[in-house]
Amino acid sequence: MPARAIAKLDKNITFNVKVKDFPELIMDEPPEFHGDNNGPSSIEYLCVAIAGCQGTSFKFCLDKFDLELDDMTVIVEAEMHHVDENGRSMLRITDLHVKIDVELKNPEEDEEDLLECFAVYKKYCVVSASIINGIKMHIDLDHS
């Protein structure tokens, strides 16, 4: 079954988003993008998806190498710039930066395995690999 999210308009451009049986998420934009800042923006949720996928994929790899952690943090930043599209200046995400901060329980003895894991895990993150390879998107309109 495909992954699915349902976003229902609340007010202005605030949406309540439902995913499976989890608590509802709120998605909005900041005032400079005509929103009310009631929740994270769609771009911030993209960063969340990347952080989650990178984190779970890397942690799975660390577990395969039997590496014990004290802590791990994944930080994702999206850079946006205006780019020319057919003579129009359009705001787009131009770069994504991912930083994984890992604190190993045994840093001296595990560093070589950590670096090997870092070299191989990336292909297993479905979200990042799909973005890198370009996702086909089909958008339909249903109206009454």
CYANA upper distance limits for C-alpha pairs under 8 A (distance plus 0.5 A):
  4 ARG  CA     19 VAL  CA      6.97
  4 ARG  CA     20 LYS  CA      8.17
  5 ALA  CA     17 VAL  CA      7.07
  5 ALA  CA     18 LYS  CA      6.22
  5 ALA  CA     19 VAL  CA      5.37
  5 ALA  CA     20 LYS  CA      8.20
  6 ILE  CA     17 VAL  CA      5.96
  6 ILE  CA     18 LYS  CA      5.68
  6 ILE  CA     19 VAL  CA      7.18
  7 ALA  CA     15 PHE  CA      6.19
  7 ALA  CA     16 ASN  CA      6.03
  7 ALA  CA     17 VAL  CA      4.71
  7 ALA  CA     18 LYS  CA      6.92
  8 LYS  CA     15 PHE  CA      5.77
  8 LYS  CA     16 ASN  CA      5.77
  8 LYS  CA     17 VAL  CA      6.81
  9 LEU  CA     13 ILE  CA      7.35
  9 LEU  CA     14 THR  CA      6.62
  9 LEU  CA     15 PHE  CA      4.94
  9 LEU  CA     16 ASN  CA      6.93
 10 ASP  CA     14 THR  CA      5.98
 10 ASP  CA     15 PHE  CA      5.73
 10 ASP  CA     16 ASN  CA      6.82
 11 LYS  CA     15 PHE  CA      7.83
 12 ASN  CA     35 GLY  CA      7.35
 12 ASN  CA     36 ASP  CA      8.16
 13 ILE  CA     28 ASP  CA      6.61
 13 ILE  CA     29 GLU  CA      7.75
 13 ILE  CA     34 HIS  CA      8.15
 13 ILE  CA     35 GLY  CA      6.26
 13 ILE  CA     36 ASP  CA      8.22
 14 THR  CA     26 ILE  CA      7.55
 14 THR  CA     27 MET  CA      6.27
 14 THR  CA     28 ASP  CA      4.99
 14 THR  CA     29 GLU  CA      7.89
 14 THR  CA     35 GLY  CA      7.49
 14 THR  CA     36 ASP  CA      7.83
 14 THR  CA     38 ASN  CA      7.39
 14 THR  CA     39 GLY  CA      8.41
 15 PHE  CA     26 ILE  CA      6.37
 15 PHE  CA     27 MET  CA      5.66
 15 PHE  CA     28 ASP  CA      6.84
 16 ASN  CA     24 GLU  CA      6.84
 16 ASN  CA     25 LEU  CA      6.23
 16 ASN  CA     26 ILE  CA      5.28
 16 ASN  CA     27 MET  CA      6.88
 17 VAL  CA     24 GLU  CA      6.10
 17 VAL  CA     25 LEU  CA      5.41
 17 VAL  CA     26 ILE  CA      6.51
 17 VAL  CA     27 MET  CA      7.52
 18 LYS  CA     22 PHE  CA      7.65
 18 LYS  CA     23 PRO  CA      7.78
 18 LYS  CA     24 GLU  CA      5.60
 18 LYS  CA     25 LEU  CA      6.97
 19 VAL  CA     23 PRO  CA      8.41
 19 VAL  CA     24 GLU  CA      7.81
 26 ILE  CA     38 ASN  CA      7.47
 26 ILE  CA     39 GLY  CA      5.68
 26 ILE  CA     40 PRO  CA      7.53
 27 MET  CA     38 ASN  CA      7.57
 27 MET  CA     39 GLY  CA      5.46
 27 MET  CA     40 PRO  CA      5.80
 27 MET  CA     41 SER  CA      5.98
 27 MET  CA     42 SER  CA      7.05
 28 ASP  CA     35 GLY  CA      6.46
 28 ASP  CA     36 ASP  CA      7.26
 28 ASP  CA     37 ASN  CA      6.19
 28 ASP  CA     38 ASN  CA      6.18
 28 ASP  CA     39 GLY  CA      5.64
 28 ASP  CA     40 PRO  CA      6.38
 28 ASP  CA     41 SER  CA      5.53
 28 ASP  CA     42 SER  CA      7.81
 29 GLU  CA     33 PHE  CA      6.34
 29 GLU  CA     34 HIS  CA      7.25
 29 GLU  CA     35 GLY  CA      4.88
 29 GLU  CA     36 ASP  CA      6.92
 29 GLU  CA     37 ASN  CA      5.83
 29 GLU  CA     38 ASN  CA      8.05
 29 GLU  CA     39 GLY  CA      7.80
 29 GLU  CA     40 PRO  CA      7.42
 29 GLU  CA     41 SER  CA      5.40
 29 GLU  CA     42 SER  CA      8.12
 30 PRO  CA     34 HIS  CA      7.11
 30 PRO  CA     35 GLY  CA      5.43
 30 PRO  CA     36 ASP  CA      6.32
 30 PRO  CA     37 ASN  CA      4.89
 30 PRO  CA     41 SER  CA      7.93
 31 PRO  CA     35 GLY  CA      5.18
 31 PRO  CA     36 ASP  CA      6.02
 31 PRO  CA     37 ASN  CA      6.87
 40 PRO  CA     44 GLU  CA      6.27
 40 PRO  CA     45 TYR  CA      7.13
 41 SER  CA     45 TYR  CA      6.80
 42 SER  CA     46 LEU  CA      6.77
 43 ILE  CA     47 CYS  CA      6.93
 43 ILE  CA     78 ALA  CA      8.02
 44 GLU  CA     48 VAL  CA      6.74
 45 TYR  CA     49 ALA  CA      6.68
 46 LEU  CA     50 ILE  CA      6.81
 47 CYS  CA     51 ALA  CA      6.51
 47 CYS  CA     76 VAL  CA      6.07
 47 CYS  CA     77 GLU  CA      7.17
 47 CYS  CA     78 ALA  CA      7.44
 48 VAL  CA     52 GLY  CA      6.52
 48 VAL  CA     76 VAL  CA      8.12
 49 ALA  CA     53 CYS  CA      6.62
 49 ALA  CA    127 VAL  CA      7.58
 50 ILE  CA     54 GLN  CA      6.41
 50 ILE  CA     76 VAL  CA      7.63
 50 ILE  CA    127 VAL  CA      6.68
 50 ILE  CA    128 SER  CA      6.71
 51 ALA  CA     55 GLY  CA      6.34
 51 ALA  CA     74 VAL  CA      6.19
 51 ALA  CA     75 ILE  CA      7.01
 51 ALA  CA     76 VAL  CA      6.48
 51 ALA  CA     98 VAL  CA      8.10
 52 GLY  CA     56 THR  CA      6.53
 52 GLY  CA     74 VAL  CA      8.49
 53 CYS  CA     57 SER  CA      6.43
 53 CYS  CA    125 CYS  CA      5.99
 53 CYS  CA    126 VAL  CA      7.52
 53 CYS  CA    127 VAL  CA      6.78
 53 CYS  CA    128 SER  CA      7.95
 54 GLN  CA     58 PHE  CA      6.46
 54 GLN  CA     74 VAL  CA      8.01
 54 GLN  CA    122 LYS  CA      7.93
 54 GLN  CA    125 CYS  CA      6.32
 54 GLN  CA    128 SER  CA      8.02
 55 GLY  CA     59 LYS  CA      6.44
 55 GLY  CA     73 THR  CA      8.29
 55 GLY  CA     74 VAL  CA      6.71
 55 GLY  CA    100 ILE  CA      8.32
 56 THR  CA     60 PHE  CA      6.50
 57 SER  CA     61 CYS  CA      6.86
 57 SER  CA    121 TYR  CA      6.91
 57 SER  CA    122 LYS  CA      7.90
 57 SER  CA    124 TYR  CA      6.65
 57 SER  CA    125 CYS  CA      6.08
 58 PHE  CA     62 LEU  CA      6.67
 58 PHE  CA    117 CYS  CA      8.09
 58 PHE  CA    118 PHE  CA      7.75
 58 PHE  CA    121 TYR  CA      6.31
 58 PHE  CA    122 LYS  CA      8.04
 59 LYS  CA     63 ASP  CA      6.63
 60 PHE  CA     64 LYS  CA      6.82
 61 CYS  CA     65 PHE  CA      6.91
 61 CYS  CA    117 CYS  CA      6.54
 61 CYS  CA    121 TYR  CA      6.64
 62 LEU  CA     66 ASP  CA      6.69
 62 LEU  CA     67 LEU  CA      5.73
 62 LEU  CA     68 GLU  CA      8.09
 62 LEU  CA    114 LEU  CA      7.64
 62 LEU  CA    117 CYS  CA      7.07
 63 ASP  CA     67 LEU  CA      6.34
 63 ASP  CA     68 GLU  CA      8.04
 65 PHE  CA    113 ASP  CA      7.28
 65 PHE  CA    117 CYS  CA      7.98
 67 LEU  CA    104 LEU  CA      7.83
 67 LEU  CA    110 ASP  CA      7.30
 67 LEU  CA    113 ASP  CA      8.34
 67 LEU  CA    114 LEU  CA      8.04
 68 GLU  CA    104 LEU  CA      6.46
 68 GLU  CA    105 LYS  CA      6.05
 68 GLU  CA    106 ASN  CA      7.83
 69 LEU  CA    102 VAL  CA      7.75
 69 LEU  CA    103 GLU  CA      6.34
 69 LEU  CA    104 LEU  CA      4.92
 69 LEU  CA    105 LYS  CA      5.76
 70 ASP  CA    102 VAL  CA      8.41
 70 ASP  CA    103 GLU  CA      5.84
 70 ASP  CA    104 LEU  CA      6.06
 70 ASP  CA    105 LYS  CA      5.99
 71 ASP  CA    102 VAL  CA      6.50
 71 ASP  CA    103 GLU  CA      5.60
 71 ASP  CA    104 LEU  CA      7.68
 72 MET  CA    100 ILE  CA      7.60
 72 MET  CA    101 ASP  CA      6.07
 72 MET  CA    102 VAL  CA      5.02
 72 MET  CA    103 GLU  CA      6.73
 73 THR  CA    100 ILE  CA      6.32
 73 THR  CA    101 ASP  CA      5.63
 73 THR  CA    102 VAL  CA      7.16
 74 VAL  CA     98 VAL  CA      7.53
 74 VAL  CA     99 LYS  CA      6.27
 74 VAL  CA    100 ILE  CA      5.05
 74 VAL  CA    101 ASP  CA      6.85
 75 ILE  CA     98 VAL  CA      6.24
 75 ILE  CA     99 LYS  CA      5.66
 75 ILE  CA    100 ILE  CA      6.95
 76 VAL  CA     96 LEU  CA      7.50
 76 VAL  CA     97 HIS  CA      6.09
 76 VAL  CA     98 VAL  CA      5.08
 76 VAL  CA     99 LYS  CA      7.02
 77 GLU  CA     96 LEU  CA      6.27
 77 GLU  CA     97 HIS  CA      5.67
 77 GLU  CA     98 VAL  CA      7.16
 78 ALA  CA     93 ILE  CA      6.88
 78 ALA  CA     94 THR  CA      8.12
 78 ALA  CA     95 ASP  CA      6.43
 78 ALA  CA     96 LEU  CA      5.14
 78 ALA  CA     97 HIS  CA      7.00
 79 GLU  CA     93 ILE  CA      6.13
 79 GLU  CA     94 THR  CA      6.27
 79 GLU  CA     95 ASP  CA      5.62
 79 GLU  CA     96 LEU  CA      6.78
 80 MET  CA     91 LEU  CA      7.00
 80 MET  CA     92 ARG  CA      5.87
 80 MET  CA     93 ILE  CA      4.84
 80 MET  CA     94 THR  CA      6.07
 80 MET  CA     95 ASP  CA      7.73
 81 HIS  CA     91 LEU  CA      5.98
 81 HIS  CA     92 ARG  CA      6.18
 81 HIS  CA     93 ILE  CA      7.05
 81 HIS  CA     94 THR  CA      6.90
 82 HIS  CA     89 SER  CA      6.07
 82 HIS  CA     90 MET  CA      5.56
 82 HIS  CA     91 LEU  CA      4.74
 82 HIS  CA     92 ARG  CA      6.65
 83 VAL  CA     88 ARG  CA      8.42
 83 VAL  CA     89 SER  CA      5.87
 83 VAL  CA     90 MET  CA      5.86
 83 VAL  CA     91 LEU  CA      6.81
 83 VAL  CA     92 ARG  CA      7.27
 84 ASP  CA     88 ARG  CA      5.94
 84 ASP  CA     89 SER  CA      5.25
 84 ASP  CA     90 MET  CA      6.80
 85 GLU  CA     89 SER  CA      6.81
 85 GLU  CA     90 MET  CA      7.05
103 GLU  CA    107 PRO  CA      7.98
104 LEU  CA    110 ASP  CA      8.07
106 ASN  CA    110 ASP  CA      6.41
107 PRO  CA    111 GLU  CA      6.16
110 ASP  CA    114 LEU  CA      6.60
111 GLU  CA    115 LEU  CA      6.70
112 GLU  CA    116 GLU  CA      6.79
113 ASP  CA    117 CYS  CA      6.53
114 LEU  CA    118 PHE  CA      6.65
115 LEU  CA    119 ALA  CA      6.74
116 GLU  CA    120 VAL  CA      7.07
117 CYS  CA    121 TYR  CA      6.38
118 PHE  CA    122 LYS  CA      7.82
121 TYR  CA    125 CYS  CA      7.98
122 LYS  CA    128 SER  CA      8.48
122 LYS  CA    129 ALA  CA      8.22
123 LYS  CA    129 ALA  CA      6.82
124 TYR  CA    129 ALA  CA      8.07
125 CYS  CA    129 ALA  CA      6.55
126 VAL  CA    130 SER  CA      6.46
127 VAL  CA    131 ILE  CA      6.80
128 SER  CA    132 ILE  CA      6.60
129 ALA  CA    133 ASN  CA      6.56
130 SER  CA    134 GLY  CA      6.42
130 SER  CA    135 ILE  CA      6.23
131 ILE  CA    135 ILE  CA      6.51
